[in-house]
């Protein structure tokens, strides 16, 4: 069993998302042995990798390095509810939750709206 399977840290979570220590190392351009050492020694992910790891794994920068990316009071609700996005109806269409686990932006609401078949009278359709 791999080291990251037994750890409950944001770095271990990012490694699990990547699939393995080797895959995570390739993701950031470091060796598997370096990743193993970070996990084994409980070291935080170096700051220069945080944003890239967040983008590629979905593990938040706030979780990976709270010392570098603290959660502001404004962001706290967004981060806490990152897996529970707000849904708003649009043009009377009932909101539809996303069918995947990815959150594009914790601060952005999801709007369920398909305007592809709507012609607006103000628009020039000619």
MMTF fields as JSON, N, C-alpha, C and O atoms, coordinates in Angstrom:
{
  "mmtfVersion": "1.0.0",
  "mmtfProducer": "UNKNOWN",
  "numBonds": 503,
  "numAtoms": 504,
  "numGroups": 126,
  "numChains": 1,
  "numModels": 1,
  "chainsPerModel": [1],
  "groupsPerChain": [126],
  "chainIdList": ["A"],
  "bondAtomList": [4, 2, 8, 6, 12, 10, 16, 14, 20, 18, 24, 22, 28, 26, 32, 30, 36, 34, 40, 38, 44, 42, 48, 46, 52, 50, 56, 54, 60, 58, 64, 62, 68, 66, 72, 70, 76, 74, 80, 78, 84, 82, 88, 86, 92, 90, 96, 94, 100, 98, 104, 102, 108, 106, 112, 110, 116, 114, 120, 118, 124, 122, 128, 126, 132, 130, 136, 134, 140, 138, 144, 142, 148, 146, 152, 150, 156, 154, 160, 158, 164, 162, 168, 166, 172, 170, 176, 174, 180, 178, 184, 182, 188, 186, 192, 190, 196, 194, 200, 198, 204, 202, 208, 206, 212, 210, 216, 214, 220, 218, 224, 222, 228, 226, 232, 230, 236, 234, 240, 238, 244, 242, 248, 246, 252, 250, 256, 254, 260, 258, 264, 262, 268, 266, 272, 270, 276, 274, 280, 278, 284, 282, 288, 286, 292, 290, 296, 294, 300, 298, 304, 302, 308, 306, 312, 310, 316, 314, 320, 318, 324, 322, 328, 326, 332, 330, 336, 334, 340, 338, 344, 342, 348, 346, 352, 350, 356, 354, 360, 358, 364, 362, 368, 366, 372, 370, 376, 374, 380, 378, 384, 382, 388, 386, 392, 390, 396, 394, 400, 398, 404, 402, 408, 406, 412, 410, 416, 414, 420, 418, 424, 422, 428, 426, 432, 430, 436, 434, 440, 438, 444, 442, 448, 446, 452, 450, 456, 454, 460, 458, 464, 462, 468, 466, 472, 470, 476, 474, 480, 478, 484, 482, 488, 486, 492, 490, 496, 494, 500, 498],
  "bondOrderList": [1, 1, 1, 1, 1, 1, 1, 1, 1, 1, 1, 1, 1, 1, 1, 1, 1, 1, 1, 1, 1, 1, 1, 1, 1, 1, 1, 1, 1, 1, 1, 1, 1, 1, 1, 1, 1, 1, 1, 1, 1, 1, 1, 1, 1, 1, 1, 1, 1, 1, 1, 1, 1, 1, 1, 1, 1, 1, 1, 1, 1, 1, 1, 1, 1, 1, 1, 1, 1, 1, 1, 1, 1, 1, 1, 1, 1, 1, 1, 1, 1, 1, 1, 1, 1, 1, 1, 1, 1, 1, 1, 1, 1, 1, 1, 1, 1, 1, 1, 1, 1, 1, 1, 1, 1, 1, 1, 1, 1, 1, 1, 1, 1, 1, 1, 1, 1, 1, 1, 1, 1, 1, 1, 1, 1],
  "groupList": [{"groupName": "UNK", "atomNameList": ["N", "CA", "C", "O"], "elementList": ["N", "C", "C", "O"], "formalChargeList": [0, 0, 0, 0], "bondAtomList": [1, 0, 2, 1, 3, 2], "bondOrderList": [1, 1, 2], "singleLetterCode": "X", "chemCompType": "L-PEPTIDE LINKING"}],
  "groupTypeList": [0, 0, 0, 0, 0, 0, 0, 0, 0, 0, 0, 0, 0, 0, 0, 0, 0, 0, 0, 0, 0, 0, 0, 0, 0, 0, 0, 0, 0, 0, 0, 0, 0, 0, 0, 0, 0, 0, 0, 0, 0, 0, 0, 0, 0, 0, 0, 0, 0, 0, 0, 0, 0, 0, 0, 0, 0, 0, 0, 0, 0, 0, 0, 0, 0, 0, 0, 0, 0, 0, 0, 0, 0, 0, 0, 0, 0, 0, 0, 0, 0, 0, 0, 0, 0, 0, 0, 0, 0, 0, 0, 0, 0, 0, 0, 0, 0, 0, 0, 0, 0, 0, 0, 0, 0, 0, 0, 0, 0, 0, 0, 0, 0, 0, 0, 0, 0, 0, 0, 0, 0, 0, 0, 0, 0, 0],
  "groupIdList": [1, 2, 3, 4, 5, 6, 7, 8, 9, 10, 11, 12, 13, 14, 15, 16, 17, 18, 19, 20, 21, 22, 23, 24, 25, 26, 27, 28, 29, 30, 31, 32, 33, 34, 35, 36, 37, 38, 39, 40, 41, 42, 43, 44, 45, 46, 47, 48, 49, 50, 51, 52, 53, 54, 55, 56, 57, 58, 59, 60, 61, 62, 63, 64, 65, 66, 67, 68, 69, 70, 71, 72, 73, 74, 75, 76, 77, 78, 79, 80, 81, 82, 83, 84, 85, 86, 87, 88, 89, 90, 91, 92, 93, 94, 95, 96, 97, 98, 99, 100, 101, 102, 103, 104, 105, 106, 107, 108, 109, 110, 111, 112, 113, 114, 115, 116, 117, 118, 119, 120, 121, 122, 123, 124, 125, 126],
  "secStructList": [7, 7, 4, 4, 4, 4, 7, 7, 1, 2, 2, 2, 2, 2, 2, 2, 2, 2, 1, 1, 2, 2, 2, 2, 2, 2, 2, 2, 6, 7, 7, 2, 2, 2, 2, 2, 2, 2, 2, 2, 2, 6, 7, 7, 7, 7, 2, 2, 2, 2, 2, 2, 2, 2, 2, 2, 2, 7, 7, 7, 2, 2, 2, 2, 7, 6, 6, 6, 1, 7, 7, 7, 2, 2, 2, 2, 2, 2, 2, 2, 6, 6, 6, 1, 7, 7, 3, 3, 3, 5, 6, 6, 5, 7, 7, 7, 7, 7, 1, 1, 1, 7, 7, 1, 7, 6, 6, 1, 7, 3, 3, 3, 7, 7, 7, 6, 6, 7, 7, 7, 6, 6, 1, 7, 7, 7],
  "xCoordList": [0.84, 0.0, 0.889, 1.896, 0.521, 1.337, 1.204, 0.201, 2.228, 2.293, 1.111, 0.525, 0.754, -0.322, -1.685, -2.601, -1.827, -3.095, -3.37, -4.527, -2.316, -2.455, -2.423, -2.555, -2.251, -2.142, -3.384, -3.988, -3.752, -4.897, -4.399, -4.713, -3.623, -3.098, -3.507, -3.788, -3.545, -3.872, -2.879, -3.278, -1.606, -0.626, -0.927, -0.891, -1.224, -1.561, -2.812, -2.897, -3.779, -4.996, -4.671, -5.214, -3.793, -3.401, -2.666, -2.87, -1.819, -1.098, -2.098, -1.962, -3.096, -4.112, -4.875, -5.159, -5.206, -5.909, -5.043, -5.544, -3.751, -2.833, -2.702, -2.408, -2.917, -2.873, -1.733, -1.862, -0.62, 0.546, 1.576, 1.465, 2.57, 3.653, 4.393, 4.776, 4.588, 5.282, 4.489, 5.048, 3.181, 2.342, 2.316, 2.357, 2.249, 2.266, 3.601, 3.639, 4.688, 6.007, 6.087, 6.627, 5.549, 5.546, 4.705, 5.043, 3.619, 2.715, 3.437, 3.155, 4.374, 5.067, 6.543, 7.256, 6.994, 8.379, 9.39, 10.536, 8.978, 9.891, 9.926, 9.06, 10.923, 11.068, 10.108, 9.692, 9.766, 8.908, 9.531, 8.819, 10.839, 11.51, 11.357, 11.281, 11.312, 11.105, 9.695, 9.5, 8.721, 7.334, 7.212, 6.564, 7.828, 7.803, 8.385, 7.83, 9.494, 10.122, 9.203, 9.09, 8.55, 7.622, 6.527, 6.18, 5.992, 4.929, 5.446, 4.828, 6.576, 7.136, 7.521, 7.327, 8.067, 8.535, 7.466, 7.698, 6.302, 5.218, 5.482, 4.961, 6.291, 6.613, 5.471, 4.795, 5.259, 4.222, 4.72, 5.924, 3.799, 4.137, 4.823, 4.292, 5.984, 6.634, 5.694, 4.956, 5.747, 4.839, 4.792, 3.745, 5.918, 5.93, 5.068, 4.794, 4.642, 3.826, 2.35, 1.527, 2.004, 0.648, -0.429, -1.394, -0.289, -1.342, -1.497, -2.615, -0.392, -0.454, -1.116, -1.935, -0.761, -1.355, -2.849, -3.652, -3.219, -4.645, -5.391, -6.452, -4.833, -5.474, -5.603, -6.617, -4.58, -4.566, -5.228, -5.638, -5.339, -5.921, -7.219, -7.987, -7.479, -8.679, -8.52, -9.456, -7.359, -7.11, -6.793, -5.881, -7.54, -7.457, -6.113, -5.458, -5.731, -4.5, -4.57, -3.554, -5.794, -5.973, -5.653, -5.1, -6.002, -5.716, -4.245, -3.616, -3.698, -2.307, -1.325, -0.377, -1.542, -0.62, -1.39, -1.388, -2.054, -2.808, -1.932, -2.429, -0.635, 0.268, 0.51, 0.749, 0.45, 0.658, -0.654, -0.703, -1.716, -3.015, -4.091, -4.916, -4.086, -5.095, -6.488, -6.652, -7.461, -8.848, -9.341, -9.352, -9.75, -10.286, -11.703, -12.31, -12.229, -13.596, -14.576, -15.555, -14.328, -15.207, -15.172, -16.206, -13.985, -13.826, -14.236, -14.47, -14.332, -14.588, -15.852, -15.843, -16.929, -18.179, -18.024, -18.545, -17.306, -17.113, -16.302, -16.644, -15.229, -14.389, -15.144, -15.062, -15.876, -16.631, -17.708, -18.017, -18.28, -19.352, -18.889, -19.71, -17.598, -17.074, -17.726, -17.859, -18.134, -18.786, -20.298, -21.002, -20.802, -22.229, -22.474, -22.865, -22.258, -22.395, -23.83, -24.779, -23.971, -25.29, -25.852, -25.124, -27.143, -27.806, -28.886, -29.664, -28.943, -29.937, -30.678, -30.083, -31.975, -32.759, -32.51, -32.124, -32.727, -32.535, -33.685, -33.933, -34.373, -35.493, -36.516, -37.103, -36.729, -37.723, -37.278, -38.059, -36.037, -35.521, -35.065, -34.324, -35.498, -35.099, -33.598, -33.032, -32.934, -31.49, -31.166, -31.888, -30.066, -29.625, -28.235, -27.326, -28.039, -26.698, -25.727, -26.139, -24.435, -23.45, -23.41, -23.728, -23.015, -22.958, -21.555, -21.279, -20.674, -19.3, -18.907, -19.657, -17.753, -17.299, -16.412, -16.077, -16.025, -15.115, -15.837, -17.007, -15.151, -15.671, -14.784, -13.588, -15.364, -14.586, -14.097, -12.914, -14.989, -14.619, -15.571, -16.789, -15.014, -15.848, -16.681, -17.73, -16.232, -16.939, -18.023, -18.895, -17.989, -18.931, -20.154, -20.021, -21.359, -22.556, -22.728, -22.217, -23.439, -23.759, -25.142, -26.084, -25.272, -26.553, -26.992, -26.285, -28.17, -28.71, -29.502, -30.587, -28.982, -29.66, -29.206, -28.008, -30.158, -29.842, -30.575, -31.775, -29.851, -30.462, -30.321, -30.592, -29.906, -29.629, -30.866, -30.743, -32.051, -33.251, -34.047, -35.158, -33.528, -34.282, -33.831, -32.638, -34.794, -34.494, -34.973, -36.146, -34.069, -34.416, -34.846, -34.169, -35.974, -36.478, -35.487, -35.465, -34.658, -33.733, -32.549, -31.898, -32.278, -31.1, -31.354, -32.476, -30.295, -30.366, -30.109, -28.982, -31.132, -31.016, -30.86, -30.987, -30.586, -30.615, -29.367, -29.327],
  "yCoordList": [-1.175, 0.0, 1.244, 1.288, 2.245, 3.442, 4.348, 4.319, 5.142, 6.047, 7.006, 7.233, 7.57, 8.559, 7.968, 8.702, 6.659, 6.008, 6.075, 6.056, 6.154, 6.159, 7.554, 7.697, 8.575, 9.94, 10.746, 10.597, 11.593, 12.472, 13.913, 14.737, 14.193, 15.54, 16.017, 15.198, 17.324, 17.822, 17.341, 17.042, 17.265, 16.77, 15.324, 14.963, 14.493, 13.096, 13.011, 12.163, 13.877, 13.89, 14.235, 13.623, 15.208, 15.583, 14.431, 14.182, 13.74, 12.582, 11.492, 10.869, 11.26, 10.249, 10.633, 9.78, 11.911, 12.37, 12.137, 11.713, 12.411, 12.203, 10.728, 10.381, 9.861, 8.427, 7.698, 6.522, 8.375, 7.766, 8.858, 9.978, 8.51, 9.454, 9.776, 10.922, 8.777, 8.995, 9.925, 10.838, 9.688, 10.54, 11.97, 12.927, 12.112, 13.437, 14.123, 15.308, 13.373, 13.926, 14.42, 15.495, 13.636, 14.059, 15.32, 16.191, 15.407, 16.551, 17.853, 18.894, 17.792, 19.017, 19.047, 19.999, 18.014, 17.999, 17.633, 18.08, 16.823, 16.371, 14.847, 14.193, 14.298, 12.845, 12.248, 12.915, 10.987, 10.262, 10.241, 10.352, 10.103, 10.041, 11.354, 11.342, 12.465, 13.76, 13.824, 14.267, 13.377, 13.367, 12.457, 12.821, 11.276, 10.345, 10.994, 10.85, 11.705, 12.364, 13.437, 13.543, 14.227, 15.225, 14.553, 15.022, 13.457, 12.745, 12.131, 12.271, 11.456, 10.744, 11.683, 11.367, 12.838, 13.799, 14.819, 15.674, 14.719, 15.654, 17.071, 18.027, 17.209, 18.546, 19.064, 18.288, 20.367, 20.93, 21.009, 21.022, 21.059, 21.239, 22.592, 23.598, 22.651, 23.946, 24.911, 24.526, 26.156, 27.177, 27.333, 27.664, 27.098, 27.316, 26.316, 26.515, 25.248, 24.224, 24.313, 23.653, 25.106, 25.085, 25.396, 24.641, 26.475, 26.858, 25.841, 25.546, 25.309, 24.3, 23.018, 22.416, 22.608, 21.405, 21.623, 20.722, 22.799, 23.099, 22.973, 22.353, 23.562, 23.535, 22.115, 21.767, 21.301, 19.971, 18.888, 17.856, 19.111, 18.067, 18.486, 17.632, 19.779, 20.254, 20.405, 20.841, 20.056, 20.261, 21.739, 22.267, 22.402, 23.858, 24.346, 23.686, 25.516, 26.169, 26.453, 26.43, 26.725, 27.008, 25.776, 25.888, 24.603, 23.365, 22.991, 22.57, 23.148, 22.76, 23.61, 23.082, 24.911, 25.816, 26.949, 28.069, 26.675, 27.735, 28.889, 29.995, 28.644, 29.715, 30.704, 31.886, 30.236, 31.104, 31.623, 32.73, 30.83, 31.166, 31.029, 30.117, 31.934, 31.836, 32.099, 32.807, 31.526, 31.727, 33.001, 33.111, 33.968, 35.214, 34.966, 33.948, 35.898, 35.753, 35.653, 34.911, 36.391, 36.363, 34.996, 34.487, 34.397, 33.117, 31.92, 30.842, 32.072, 30.924, 30.18, 28.95, 30.885, 30.223, 29.518, 28.419, 30.146, 29.535, 28.257, 27.255, 28.283, 27.101, 26.007, 24.833, 26.389, 25.403, 24.747, 23.57, 25.504, 24.98, 24.651, 24.601, 24.427, 24.205, 23.023, 23.025, 22.019, 20.869, 21.008, 20.087, 22.142, 22.415, 23.756, 24.714, 23.857, 25.148, 25.65, 24.867, 26.99, 27.592, 27.363, 27.415, 27.112, 26.912, 27.968, 28.199, 28.607, 29.617, 29.276, 28.803, 29.521, 29.282, 30.42, 31.521, 30.151, 31.142, 30.993, 29.9, 32.071, 32.046, 30.977, 30.355, 30.763, 29.795, 28.349, 27.449, 28.103, 26.737, 26.333, 27.072, 25.167, 24.707, 24.467, 23.967, 24.814, 24.581, 23.103, 22.284, 22.78, 21.396, 21.289, 21.993, 20.422, 20.293, 19.713, 19.017, 19.997, 19.458, 17.934, 17.354, 17.301, 15.841, 15.331, 14.153, 16.176, 15.782, 16.351, 17.135, 15.971, 16.427, 17.653, 18.23, 18.066, 19.192, 20.495, 20.663, 21.397, 22.729, 23.699, 23.801, 24.406, 25.337, 26.485, 26.826, 27.08, 28.145, 28.09, 28.106, 28.026, 27.937, 29.194, 29.146, 30.324, 31.584, 31.809, 32.654, 31.079, 31.307, 30.409, 29.192, 31.01, 30.175, 29.462, 29.908, 28.372, 27.652, 28.087, 28.054, 28.491, 28.928, 27.909, 27.647, 27.338, 26.368, 27.135, 27.641, 27.221, 27.996, 27.531, 27.44, 27.237, 26.894, 27.89, 27.761, 28.869, 29.915, 29.637, 30.517, 28.44, 28.163, 28.278, 28.6, 28.024, 28.085, 29.345, 29.447, 30.314, 31.526, 32.648, 32.924, 33.285, 34.455, 35.678, 35.777, 36.596, 37.812, 38.872, 39.088, 39.553, 40.553, 41.692, 42.296, 41.998, 43.124, 42.776, 43.672, 41.501, 41.082, 41.248, 41.095, 41.559, 41.656, 40.274, 39.781, 39.64, 38.286, 38.268, 37.211, 39.419, 39.493, 39.291, 39.343],
  "zCoordList": [0.0, 0.0, 0.0, 0.707, -0.786, -0.917, 0.303, 1.016, 0.521, 1.664, 1.691, 2.749, 0.543, 0.493, 0.834, 1.206, 0.712, 1.061, 2.549, 2.97, 3.351, 4.806, 5.411, 6.627, 4.598, 5.113, 4.794, 3.731, 5.723, 5.536, 5.468, 6.327, 4.44, 4.235, 2.849, 1.974, 2.636, 1.3, 0.237, -0.889, 0.582, -0.384, -0.749, -1.926, 0.244, -0.037, -0.898, -1.787, -0.645, -1.465, -2.914, -3.834, -3.124, -4.483, -5.173, -6.361, -4.431, -4.999, -5.384, -6.437, -4.541, -4.862, -6.127, -6.967, -6.261, -7.467, -8.701, -9.743, -8.585, -9.713, -10.059, -11.203, -9.078, -9.332, -8.671, -8.33, -8.483, -7.834, -7.56, -8.058, -6.763, -6.508, -7.802, -8.036, -8.628, -9.905, -10.815, -11.423, -10.906, -11.749, -11.216, -11.99, -9.896, -9.293, -9.587, -9.92, -9.463, -9.771, -11.205, -11.466, -12.137, -13.544, -13.728, -14.529, -12.984, -13.069, -12.738, -13.332, -11.781, -11.349, -11.756, -11.44, -12.452, -12.913, -11.84, -11.889, -10.869, -9.818, -9.808, -10.389, -9.152, -9.074, -8.052, -7.104, -8.26, -7.326, -5.942, -4.944, -5.864, -4.566, -3.789, -2.56, -4.49, -3.844, -3.258, -2.126, -4.044, -3.58, -2.362, -1.38, -2.418, -1.287, -0.039, 1.05, -0.185, 0.962, 1.561, 2.782, 0.711, 1.221, 2.051, 3.135, 1.531, 2.242, 3.537, 4.592, 3.446, 4.595, 5.719, 6.893, 5.366, 6.365, 6.762, 7.617, 6.135, 6.454, 5.993, 6.568, 4.957, 4.447, 3.583, 2.908, 3.606, 2.739, 1.295, 1.039, 0.386, -1.023, -1.188, -0.718, -1.838, -2.059, -2.791, -3.698, -2.37, -2.873, -4.374, -4.931, -5.044, -6.494, -7.261, -8.444, -6.599, -7.265, -6.918, -7.553, -5.934, -5.377, -6.409, -6.53, -7.147, -8.09, -9.214, -9.636, -9.696, -10.746, -10.23, -10.924, -9.019, -8.426, -8.193, -8.435, -7.73, -7.532, -8.858, -8.923, -9.908, -11.225, -11.767, -12.371, -11.553, -12.155, -11.307, -11.837, -9.988, -9.143, -8.479, -8.035, -8.402, -7.727, -6.225, -5.554, -5.679, -4.247, -4.061, -4.698, -3.193, -3.097, -2.566, -1.759, -3.046, -2.586, -1.098, -0.403, -0.604, 0.819, 1.658, 2.752, 1.142, 1.864, 1.733, 2.703, 0.526, 0.281, 1.077, 1.658, 1.11, 1.807, 2.459, 1.949, 3.587, 4.253, 4.735, 4.949, 4.906, 5.314, 4.177, 4.424, 2.953, 1.79, 1.214, 0.678, 1.323, 0.758, 1.836, 1.776, 2.824, 3.877, 3.313, 2.319, 3.956, 3.548, 4.209, 5.435, 3.386, 3.936, 4.42, 4.087, 5.207, 5.696, 4.546, 4.629, 3.47, 2.308, 1.645, 1.212, 1.561, 0.89, 1.737, 1.189, 3.049, 3.916, 3.531, 3.472, 3.271, 2.901, 1.563, 1.375, 0.628, -0.684, -0.588, -1.215, 0.193, 0.341, 1.088, 0.726, 2.127, 2.9, 2.05, 2.233, 1.124, 0.293, -1.122, -2.038, -1.316, -2.662, -3.349, -4.573, -2.602, -3.204, -3.21, -3.624, -2.756, -2.737, -3.43, -2.763, -4.739, -5.415, -5.387, -5.372, -5.379, -5.453, -6.844, -7.835, -6.911, -8.191, -8.346, -7.42, -9.494, -9.75, -11.035, -12.003, -11.032, -12.24, -13.227, -12.834, -14.475, -15.527, -16.52, -17.029, -16.789, -17.726, -17.367, -18.253, -16.081, -15.656, -15.734, -15.425, -16.14, -16.21, -14.823, -14.176, -14.357, -13.033, -12.993, -13.965, -11.879, -11.783, -11.791, -11.223, -12.446, -12.551, -11.948, -12.388, -10.94, -10.369, -11.384, -12.312, -11.213, -12.139, -12.045, -11.007, -13.144, -13.182, -12.922, -13.151, -12.455, -12.154, -10.802, -10.219, -10.299, -8.998, -9.07, -8.035, -10.267, -10.399, -10.083, -10.429, -9.439, -9.159, -9.911, -9.637, -10.851, -11.654, -10.801, -10.832, -10.046, -9.129, -7.957, -8.13, -6.769, -5.583, -5.396, -4.753, -5.948, -5.76, -6.809, -6.611, -7.908, -8.996, -8.86, -8.728, -8.893, -8.86, -10.192, -11.22, -10.163, -11.387, -11.823, -11.032, -13.063, -13.587, -14.62, -15.593, -14.398, -15.332, -16.381, -16.093, -17.562, -18.588, -19.957, -20.226, -20.817, -22.194, -23.071, -23.312, -23.539, -24.352, -25.844, -26.662, -26.207, -27.61, -28.49, -29.672, -27.952, -28.776, -28.577, -29.098, -27.844, -27.548, -28.481, -28.605, -29.13, -29.95, -29.186, -28.826, -28.945, -28.217, -29.2, -30.205, -28.933, -29.875, -30.085, -31.157, -29.072, -29.222, -30.138, -30.675, -30.312, -31.071, -32.57, -33.052, -33.276, -34.731, -35.303, -35.241, -35.858, -36.379, -37.885, -38.502, -38.495, -39.922, -40.614, -41.843]
}
